[in-house]
């Protein structure tokens, strides 16, 4: 029962409501037990297993039921909610339908309102924009307004002055082109403007008008500069004239700066020709038709008549055609002709000047300075120079851009319709312009600041440019000394660059600049001096020193002028025995100046101390007495020139050493290899030849080292002369292609081919092989007028002079060097051969070195050379081998009349050469020792080296005595040298420099003063009809007097004519011709003008002394023409033609004694009295005075020629009685045939031969060069 109940209870167990605690208990107590498992329980009891399973399942059921219950509750809740929501939804749907219909109405209304609003908005915007544009326009034009109002005001002003400005500008373009910068300014400011203002109706013009600004603007100038036009003002003016002139421009452009710019400006469209080149007329003809621009370069002073019609634009057929050559061409209006010359001072005919506009492109000192500054900064500080050129370019671009913008703006404004407020582009352009202008202004300010900085930095280097510019101008003036000394700016630039590169580096700018200045000066000095003759080196160095000191204000121009001119009135008589009259006159003149006041008193007061100094061997090294030793170096030079003019070359050298340094006076020779390294295909080497030197040996020996020899076919040696021009052309063409060397010897022999050679040199170096070189040689001409070598060849070449050694020692060694031991041994009669050979060498050295003593050495210059010596030795060898006895007569004749005598053209020189040989080659010279010079005997039989050693050991010190001359000859030679040196230096000073600062006179004023002085004192011409009517007698003497008056008249009238003409020229009433220019220069430099010299008599005087001499001669003639009777003592030197007077003496005595004239000769008796002691003419013949002796003196007591006293160079002769005697009564024993010359130049001024008594051998006086002179 209970079991059933239990089962029933299990079946009906209220499984849906089991208490939570029961469930927890079962779980914790039973279910967690692992053994509470039906399987496990079944092992014990299956009933228990069933029960166990029931419990487990019931618990599972309970767990599921709990979950389902929850969900049931939720479901019923949700269903209730749903019903409620459905109700609400229905209500809302109704509401929505109502709202929708309302929204539709509103939307329509809204859309309408919005479209209205947009329309109004756009209208506002448009109006705003218009207002804004208007504002922008007004604002933009406001600043423009300021600018434009300013411009309009300016235009109004300019309108007033337009006529005057245009007149001035037109005048500037037409006339100013040929003048220098200073003179252009002078013309405009001091001549034209005052002239226009002083008219009755003054012509209005702008104050300080700059013609350049009238014709060009900054943008244009900027463009020119970018094309390579130098940046200085002068070049800008030139370019303005060139681009605006109506007549064809003719450029005077020695430094080729203008032509460089023109070529770069016109580029490849430019046709470049030179007159005389093949087919140049065709090129011009084509250009005339096509309207091209033609540049004719390197014109000479005369212009080929073929282009005359072109120059004058002589058109035909109503101006449509023109004749070119022999063809008529259509004349294109676009055709331009530009002419160009390299000549620095050309004189063109007036018609050329009328047909062309001359433009002076010659570089000026400040212009060159700016260019060189740019170069040195470019090398030293490339960053700065780059920045500067960028800035300039940028500023130029700005200026150009602004101009373009402004032009466009104005175009738009003027083209705009009535309402331009809608023209956006216009306003934008305006703003761009403004914006750009503002930007540019900013950048300009920035650039200005930068420019100031750059300029400050650049200015540090200015001293280098100043120095280099000065050096170039000193160098450029050297052609006044010798036309061979031509240098181009291009070549100078190369030297300048190299010097800057080579200079030592320093951190400190100041030290660096000083090094640069030194380097540039010394490099230029070396570059120039290797191409100068020895005699000109000191001139150049002194000029360099003086100019540098003038520039640094260390010396005064006035003092330098005094030193160089040394205008001394020779009217004082010296109270002291150790000072000559001329020295004392100089001291008196100096004592009048502030610096030397009291000098004359000091010298008279303490003569001993001064005498010691004056008579010292090297006075330039002595100290001056008293306070005079404290004077400046230049003042010491002036004193030295007064006291010892013969030592001036040494004193000047010492001065240069002190001021510039020793390296400027050492005569070191540059090795040829070093000069060669500087050469290139475009810079050939030019040897200036001297007699007796062959520089081409250097070329050949260097060629051997570098592998350029004739055998290898890499060296072409052409000796120019008849028909060799083509050979030279072929050689040069080949060498340029293949890189060979060409030697062109003696190019001065082919004068007509030199123009072609210049072109050939230019052509061959373009695109040539880098090894191609040309070496040329030529002899310098004796006078500048004969100079023929074109400037183009000389200026680009590296010039080298090679001169023979100076001094007896060097010459004797050099003479011996032509032989060697084999030659000495070749002759079977060794003793005679060697002795005569040595005498010949001495003779050769003597005749060659005697040339340095000027006319006292040889009357004329002869080119004795080593060939004369070597051939003479060959002759000697042949004659000795062929004859048993030494044929002295034959040898002397061959040497003296043929080998050496062949050069000699003057009879007195021939006598001298003969006398030398008689002295040095005497039949008995083997037995007794023959003395060649004082204490120098012919050595006995020595070997080759022995002779050289003997010379070194035995030859006395260099002295005129070696040559048989008196020591005075050296004083004379040195005095003449130093006088010439100072005269040359004076001519090298530019007139502005000579005038110096603070001198009120200009060159013209100074010349005018001199001119007036000369005219004032110039005597009237002689009235020949009055004079000739005084007597009917026509004796020889009276005829001489008439002739003299006629000659004097010709001279005086020419002087008066030329001076009056120059006077008119200076006043501007006549055009200055080149003759007037020469006269002006001569007057300024105190030279006698050439036109006067031609009509006068030979003279070596400066103008002042010469003019006094002319006046003196007039006085003498005045007294002679009074009654035409012969003066008691005739001043022979005062006659134009002394020969005619001496002939008159012969004629009158021959007539009187009835001797045939050809059997009569003059004889002279030197009296013991002077002019003042005679008061009546000679009974027969005539007394003459005014003669001086050079090389010896006259012993009045003994009545013979005797040895001169030291430092008495030309003692005066007493009065000489001249009479005629038949030839058979002439005395011939103990007589020296003494030539009489008019001046110290001797040679061509020969007058007569006087036979003077002598106790010594006449040969002594022949060797001493003793002569009588009419003026000293």
Buried (B, 14 or more C-beta within 10 A) or exposed (E): EEEEEEEEEBEEEEEEEBEEEEBEEBEEEBBEEEEBBBEEBBEEEEEEBBBBBEBBEBBEEBEEBEEEEEEEEEEEEEEEEEEEEEEEEEEEEEEEEEEEEEEEEEEEEEEEEEEEEEEEEEEEEEEEEEEEBEEBBEBBBEBBEEEBEEEEEEEEEEEEBBEBBEBBBBBBBEBBBBBEBEEBEBBBEEEBBEEBEEEEEEBBBBEEBBBBBBBBEBBBBBBBBBBEBBBBBBBBBBBBBBBBBEBBBBBBBBBBBBBBBBBBBBEEEBBBBBBEBEEBBEBBBBBBBEEBBBBBBBBBEEBEEBBBBBBBBEBEEEEEBBBBBEEBBEBBEEBBBBBBBBBBEBEBEEEBBEBBBBBBBBBBEBBBBBBBBBBBBBBBBEEBBEBBBEBBEBBBBBBBBBBEBBEBBEEBBEEEEEEBBEBEEBBEBBBBBBEBBEEBEEBBEEBEEBBEEBEEBBEBBBBBBBBBBBBBBBBBBBBEBBBBBBBBBBBBBBBBBBBBEEBEEEEEEEEBBBBBBBBBBBBBBBBBBBBBBEBBBBBBBBBBBBBBBBEEEBBBBBBBBBBBBBBBEEEBEBEBEBBBEBBBBBBBBBBEBEBBEEBBEBBEEEBEBBBEBBEEEEBBEBEBBBEBEEBEBBBBBBBBBBBBBBBBBBBBBBBBBEBBEEEBBEEEEBEBEEBBEBBBBBBBBBBBBBBBBBBBEBBBEBBEEEEBBEEEEBBBBBBBEEEBBEEBBEBBBBBBEEBBBBBBBBBBBBEEBBBBBBBBBBEBBEEBEEBBBBBBBBBBBEEEEEBBBBBBBBBBBBBBBBBBBEBBBBBBBBBBEBBEEEBBEEBEBEEBBBBBBBBBBBBBBBBBBBBBBBBBBBBBBBBBBBEBBBBBBEBBBEBBEEEEEBBBEEBBBBBBBEBBBEBBEBEBBBBBBBBBBBBBBBEEBBEEEBEBBEEBBBBEEBEBEBBBEBBEEEBEEBBBBBBBBBEBBBBBBBBBBBBEBBBBBBBBBEBEBBBBEEBEEEBBEBBBEBBEEBEEEBEEBBEEEEBBEEEEEEBBBBBBBBBBBBBBBBBBEBBBEBBEBBBBBBEEEBEBBEBBBBBBBBBBBBBBBEBBBEBBBBBBBBBBBBBBBBEEBBEBBEEBBEEBEBBBBBBBBBBBBBEBBBBBBBBBBBEEEEBEEEEBBBBBBBBEEBBEEBEEBBEBBBBBBBBBBBBBBBBBEEBBBEEBEEBEBBBBBBBBBBBBBBEEEEEEEBBBBBBBBBBBBBBEBBBBBBBBBBEBEBBBBBBBBBBBBBBB
